Amino acid sequence: MSTITLQEPVSRAELWSGRVLSGLVTLFLLFDGAIKLIPLPVVTQTMDQMGYGASDAMARALGLITLLCTVLYALPPTSFVGAILLTGYLGGAIASHVRIGSPLFSHVLFGLYLGLMLWGGLWLRDRRLRALLPRLR
């Protein structure tokens, strides 16, 4: 097992792959947060179907939390904290879908897919995270 030091540079391909993954996650979560801030009828209807009620106030609060955590993730100095907060947020989404019996691969595991992209993108672009979680060979 090799360890990565903080001096080891990230290759251009890894850096850009990480930026693309992180960018996709960021764009999706910004969109998700924005539609909750408005809130669009599809948001409140979905919240009602999930057992949380069709509350505009709750939708706005979730939108604000999503946007705040996503901005923290998008900014390099706070990306690790943002990733941790978004992991908790996505875990709550997974738990909500499990509770109502949503389809496994399309709904329940969507938060896992997004979380893997989130952490994978951060790992590829941030050598500090690589030092903390080195890859195994």
Secondary structure as GFF3:
##gff-version 3
##sequence-region A 1 137
A	DSSP	alpha_helix	12	37	.	.	.	ID=ss1
A	DSSP	alpha_helix	41	49	.	.	.	ID=ss2
A	DSSP	alpha_helix	56	74	.	.	.	ID=ss3
A	DSSP	three_ten_helix	76	78	.	.	.	ID=ss4
A	DSSP	alpha_helix	79	100	.	.	.	ID=ss5
A	DSSP	pi_helix	104	108	.	.	.	ID=ss6
A	DSSP	alpha_helix	110	125	.	.	.	ID=ss7
A	DSSP	alpha_helix	127	132	.	.	.	ID=ss8
###
